Amino acid sequence: MDSPRANLTAPVRSLGEGTLEFVRAWGRASIFFARGFWAILATRPQPLKFLFHLHFIGAKSLFVILLTGLFTGMVLGLQGYYALAQVGSEDRIGTIVSLSLIRELGPVLAAIMVTARAGSAMAAEIGIMRISEQIDALKTMNIDPVRFLFTPRLLASILAFPLLTAIFDMVGILGGCLTGSVLMGDNSSKYFYAVEYSTGMDDVLGGFYKALVFGAVVSTICCFQGFYVHLRKDGFGAKGVSSATTSAVVLTCVMILVADYILTSFLM
């Protein structure tokens, strides 16, 4: 039977244990990222594995990026038209759509879509390799599993995310023109003039900087969750992989929004 003093200190002890576990997890993730990034610079490249993951993360995500970008732009164009029509500024709809997409929605939504499609797959694949002892087999053969499994995915994500973001932005701007200009009977030339006049290179580069960071965040968190699935306390085996995949997607989406706020604060 627990003593009254132990019952009083239990919440403090739980808080301390949770804090230490949080610090250990983020420290382990930071070292994991540093090892993977250093391998890009200091070791021999793996071109075939890199191209495979670039195709998986980039090309195979193209359809969902096109679809999401199109309807995001269409919604922005429709909502923006009715909002600006109340103050007689319908000719500024191109400004609203382009800046909203290029600065914020393009990088964020593209990253979240790729997380749902490719990030979850990365976490599950590496998690299965961990529980089936394939990662231990790599260590036995004196192959660095971080360099072999994580580095090609990290490099592919860093390169693919800005390209997918650019495609998302272009399709979204066209979708905004379709609903905010063409379907409303307005002149589309005024729409594209507003896009060209209001969008600067700083806006485009800011969106690309965010995409680069999001690529690193997505690949790091998803691969980390799968790589260390054996350390989870909420399940093992198939259940652990399921929990790790769910945690990877949720945590990555949250960190994308957090990173977006931090980057926006510096880029504004």
C-alpha positions as CSV (number, residue, x, y, z in Angstrom):
1,M,0.0,0.0,0.0
2,D,1.4,3.4,-1.0
3,S,2.2,5.9,1.7
4,P,0.4,9.3,1.8
5,R,3.8,11.0,1.0
6,A,4.3,8.8,-2.1
7,N,0.8,9.7,-3.3
8,L,1.6,13.4,-3.0
9,T,4.8,13.2,-4.9
10,A,3.4,10.9,-7.7
11,P,2.2,13.8,-10.0
12,V,5.6,15.5,-9.6
13,R,7.4,12.3,-10.4
14,S,5.2,11.6,-13.4
15,L,5.9,15.1,-14.7
16,G,9.6,14.7,-14.2
17,E,9.6,11.3,-16.0
18,G,7.6,12.7,-18.9
19,T,9.9,15.7,-19.2
20,L,13.0,13.5,-19.3
21,E,11.4,11.2,-21.8
22,F,10.5,14.2,-24.0
23,V,14.1,15.6,-23.8
24,R,15.6,12.2,-24.6
25,A,13.3,11.7,-27.6
26,W,14.1,15.1,-29.1
27,G,17.7,14.7,-28.4
28,R,17.7,11.3,-30.1
29,A,15.8,12.8,-33.1
30,S,18.3,15.7,-33.4
31,I,21.3,13.3,-33.4
32,F,19.4,11.1,-35.9
33,F,19.0,14.1,-38.3
34,A,22.6,15.2,-37.8
35,R,23.9,11.7,-38.7
36,G,21.7,11.6,-41.8
37,F,22.5,15.1,-43.0
38,W,26.2,14.6,-42.4
39,A,26.2,11.4,-44.5
40,I,24.9,13.5,-47.4
41,L,28.1,15.7,-47.2
42,A,30.7,13.2,-46.1
43,T,30.0,9.8,-47.6
44,R,29.7,8.3,-51.0
45,P,26.2,9.0,-52.6
46,Q,23.7,6.3,-53.3
47,P,22.3,7.4,-56.6
48,L,20.0,4.5,-57.3
49,K,18.4,4.6,-53.9
50,F,18.1,8.4,-54.1
51,L,16.4,8.3,-57.5
52,F,14.0,5.6,-56.2
53,H,12.9,7.6,-53.2
54,L,12.8,10.8,-55.3
55,H,10.3,9.0,-57.6
56,F,8.3,7.7,-54.7
57,I,8.1,10.9,-52.7
58,G,7.9,13.3,-55.7
59,A,6.5,11.8,-58.8
60,K,4.0,9.5,-57.1
61,S,2.7,12.4,-55.0
62,L,2.0,14.5,-58.1
63,F,-1.6,13.5,-58.6
64,V,-2.6,14.3,-55.0
65,I,-0.7,17.6,-55.3
66,L,-2.4,18.6,-58.5
67,L,-5.9,17.7,-57.2
68,T,-5.4,19.4,-53.8
69,G,-3.8,22.5,-55.4
70,L,-6.5,22.9,-58.0
71,F,-9.4,22.8,-55.5
72,T,-7.5,24.9,-52.9
73,G,-7.1,27.6,-55.6
74,M,-10.7,27.3,-56.7
75,V,-12.0,27.7,-53.1
76,L,-9.7,30.7,-52.6
77,G,-10.9,32.3,-55.8
78,L,-14.6,31.8,-55.0
79,Q,-14.4,33.0,-51.4
80,G,-12.1,35.8,-52.3
81,Y,-14.3,37.1,-55.1
82,Y,-17.4,37.3,-52.9
83,A,-15.4,38.9,-50.1
84,L,-13.8,41.5,-52.3
85,A,-17.0,42.2,-54.2
86,Q,-18.5,43.7,-51.1
87,V,-15.9,46.5,-51.2
88,G,-15.7,46.8,-55.0
89,S,-12.2,45.3,-55.3
90,E,-12.8,42.2,-57.5
91,D,-9.8,43.1,-59.6
92,R,-7.5,42.2,-56.6
93,I,-8.6,38.6,-56.5
94,G,-5.3,37.5,-58.1
95,T,-3.4,39.1,-55.3
96,I,-5.3,37.3,-52.7
97,V,-5.0,33.9,-54.3
98,S,-1.3,34.2,-55.3
99,L,0.0,35.5,-52.1
100,S,-2.1,33.1,-50.0
101,L,-0.8,30.1,-52.0
102,I,2.8,31.1,-52.5
103,R,3.5,32.4,-48.9
104,E,1.5,29.9,-46.8
105,L,-1.0,27.4,-48.2
106,G,1.2,26.0,-51.0
107,P,4.2,24.9,-48.8
108,V,2.0,23.8,-45.9
109,L,-0.7,21.9,-47.7
110,A,1.8,20.2,-50.1
111,A,3.8,19.1,-47.1
112,I,0.8,17.7,-45.3
113,M,-0.4,15.9,-48.4
114,V,3.0,14.3,-48.9
115,T,3.2,13.4,-45.2
116,A,-0.2,11.5,-45.5
117,R,0.9,9.7,-48.6
118,A,4.7,9.2,-48.4
119,G,5.6,10.0,-44.8
120,S,3.3,7.3,-43.4
121,A,4.8,4.8,-45.8
122,M,8.3,5.7,-44.8
123,A,7.5,5.2,-41.1
124,A,5.7,1.9,-41.7
125,E,8.5,0.5,-44.0
126,I,11.3,1.3,-41.6
127,G,9.3,0.2,-38.6
128,I,8.7,-3.2,-40.2
129,M,12.4,-3.5,-41.0
130,R,13.2,-2.8,-37.3
131,I,10.8,-5.4,-35.9
132,S,11.9,-8.0,-38.5
133,E,15.5,-7.4,-37.4
134,Q,16.6,-6.2,-40.9
135,I,18.2,-3.1,-39.3
136,D,20.2,-5.3,-36.9
137,A,21.3,-7.3,-40.0
138,L,22.7,-4.2,-41.5
139,K,24.7,-3.4,-38.4
140,T,26.0,-7.0,-38.5
141,M,27.3,-6.4,-42.0
142,N,29.0,-3.2,-40.9
143,I,26.5,-1.0,-42.8
144,D,25.4,2.2,-41.2
145,P,21.6,1.9,-41.1
146,V,21.0,5.6,-40.8
147,R,23.1,6.4,-43.9
148,F,21.6,3.4,-45.8
149,L,17.9,4.0,-44.9
150,F,17.5,7.6,-43.9
151,T,20.0,9.7,-45.9
152,P,18.5,8.9,-49.4
153,R,15.0,9.7,-48.1
154,L,16.2,12.9,-46.5
155,L,17.9,14.1,-49.7
156,A,15.0,13.1,-51.8
157,S,12.5,15.0,-49.6
158,I,14.7,18.1,-49.5
159,L,14.7,18.2,-53.3
160,A,11.2,17.0,-54.0
161,F,9.3,19.3,-51.7
162,P,10.1,22.7,-53.4
163,L,9.2,21.2,-56.8
164,L,5.9,19.9,-55.5
165,T,5.2,23.2,-53.8
166,A,5.9,25.1,-57.1
167,I,3.4,22.8,-58.9
168,F,0.9,23.2,-56.1
169,D,1.2,27.0,-56.4
170,M,0.8,27.1,-60.2
171,V,-2.2,24.8,-60.3
172,G,-3.8,26.7,-57.4
173,I,-3.4,30.0,-59.2
174,L,-5.0,28.6,-62.3
175,G,-7.8,27.2,-60.2
176,G,-8.3,30.6,-58.6
177,C,-8.5,32.2,-62.0
178,L,-11.1,29.6,-63.1
179,T,-13.6,30.3,-60.2
180,G,-12.6,33.9,-59.3
181,S,-12.4,35.3,-62.8
182,V,-13.7,33.1,-65.6
183,L,-16.8,31.7,-63.9
184,M,-17.7,35.1,-62.6
185,G,-17.5,36.6,-66.0
186,D,-14.5,38.8,-65.2
187,N,-11.5,39.5,-67.4
188,S,-8.8,36.9,-66.7
189,S,-6.1,39.3,-67.9
190,K,-6.8,41.5,-64.9
191,Y,-6.4,38.4,-62.6
192,F,-3.0,37.5,-64.0
193,Y,-1.9,41.2,-64.0
194,A,-2.7,41.3,-60.3
195,V,-0.8,38.1,-59.7
196,E,2.3,39.4,-61.6
197,Y,2.1,42.9,-60.0
198,S,1.7,41.7,-56.4
199,T,4.0,38.7,-56.3
200,G,7.7,39.3,-55.8
201,M,10.7,37.1,-55.8
202,D,11.0,37.4,-52.0
203,D,7.5,35.7,-51.7
204,V,8.5,32.9,-54.0
205,L,11.8,32.3,-52.3
206,G,10.1,32.4,-48.9
207,G,7.8,29.6,-50.0
208,F,10.7,27.5,-51.2
209,Y,12.6,28.0,-48.0
210,K,9.6,26.7,-46.1
211,A,9.4,23.7,-48.5
212,L,13.0,22.9,-47.9
213,V,12.5,22.9,-44.1
214,F,9.3,20.9,-44.3
215,G,11.0,18.3,-46.4
216,A,13.6,17.8,-43.7
217,V,11.0,17.8,-41.0
218,V,8.8,15.2,-42.7
219,S,11.5,12.8,-43.6
220,T,13.3,13.1,-40.2
221,I,10.2,12.6,-38.0
222,C,8.7,9.8,-40.1
223,C,11.9,7.8,-40.5
224,F,12.8,8.4,-36.8
225,Q,9.5,7.0,-35.7
226,G,10.0,3.9,-37.7
227,F,13.7,3.5,-36.9
228,Y,13.1,3.6,-33.1
229,V,9.8,1.7,-33.0
230,H,11.3,-0.9,-30.7
231,L,11.7,1.7,-28.0
232,R,8.0,2.6,-27.9
233,K,6.0,1.8,-24.7
234,D,2.6,1.7,-26.2
235,G,3.0,-1.6,-28.1
236,F,5.4,-3.9,-29.9
237,G,5.5,-5.8,-33.1
238,A,2.7,-4.9,-35.6
239,K,0.9,-2.8,-33.0
240,G,4.1,-0.8,-32.4
241,V,4.4,-0.1,-36.1
242,S,0.8,1.0,-36.3
243,S,1.3,3.4,-33.3
244,A,4.6,4.7,-34.8
245,T,3.0,5.4,-38.2
246,T,0.1,7.2,-36.5
247,S,2.4,9.2,-34.3
248,A,4.6,10.1,-37.3
249,V,1.8,11.5,-39.3
250,V,0.2,13.5,-36.4
251,L,3.5,14.8,-35.0
252,T,4.8,15.7,-38.5
253,C,1.6,17.7,-39.3
254,V,1.9,19.6,-36.0
255,M,5.6,20.3,-36.5
256,I,4.9,21.6,-40.0
257,L,2.5,24.2,-38.6
258,V,4.9,25.1,-35.8
259,A,7.8,25.4,-38.2
260,D,5.6,27.5,-40.6
261,Y,4.9,30.0,-37.8
262,I,8.6,30.2,-36.8
263,L,9.7,30.7,-40.4
264,T,6.9,33.2,-41.2
265,S,8.1,35.2,-38.2
266,F,11.6,35.4,-39.6
267,L,10.6,35.9,-43.3
268,M,8.0,38.6,-42.8
